[in-house]
Amino acid sequence: QQQPQQRTKRRSRAPTKSFEMRLFELQAFKGVKGHCKVPYGWEPNPSLAEWVKHVRRGCIKLSDEQRTQLNTLGFDWENASARFQREWMQQYDRLKAYKLEFGNCRVP
């Protein structure tokens, strides 16, 4: 009897770049843009945005030294969802203060 051929799994993605290479790319991005908030799908290097997202979410294990390197660069650890929540609450608090002062929420 013939044995069924075993399929070998192929990687659909290119091998991941080293942390040092990604850090270099992030430094270059910051040099041009002035910050480390790489937008989704950033055209010169869309995979950099993906890497930044995974770092923020904790999907990539980092050593203490790597975290320090990112902190030194000014890496923003807050993901978009947390940032939205924080900014929303800040605006809500401002609205509550306005209502206390003026008795309504009809902000001009």
C-alpha positions, -999 to 999 in steps of 0.1 A, spaced: 0 0 0 11 35 -8 16 59 20 -1 93 16 24 120 9 30 142 39 26 179 33 53 201 45 42 234 59 55 264 41 59 297 57 36 322 41 56 352 54 92 362 49 115 354 78 112 379 106 139 406 108 161 409 138 153 433 166 183 454 157 172 458 121 137 468 132 151 492 158 173 508 130 142 511 108 123 527 137 151 551 143 151 561 106 113 566 108 116 588 139 144 608 122 120 617 94 87 620 113 99 630 148 79 602 166 76 564 168 39 561 159 43 543 126 9 545 108 -8 513 96 4 504 61 31 530 60 41 527 24 79 527 24 78 499 50 43 485 59 58 456 79 74 481 103 39 493 114 29 457 119 60 451 140 54 482 162 18 470 167 29 435 178 55 451 202 28 473 218 4 443 222 32 422 238 31 396 210 69 399 207 91 390 236 116 416 244 146 416 268 150 444 294 178 458 272 155 459 242 128 476 262 154 501 274 165 508 238 129 514 227 123 537 257 154 556 249 141 561 214 108 575 228 87 545 219 50 550 226 38 518 244 1 528 244 -19 511 216 -46 529 196 -75 514 217 -60 525 250 -52 559 236 -88 563 223 -102 553 257 -79 578 275 -86 607 252 -123 600 253 -123 600 291 -104 633 291 -130 649 269 -158 635 290 -142 650 321 -140 683 304 -177 681 295 -186 673 331 -166 703 343 -184 725 317 -218 713 329 -209 720 366 -199 756 356 -227 764 331 -255 740 341 -258 724 306 -239 705 280 -244 729 251 -208 737 245 -204 766 220 
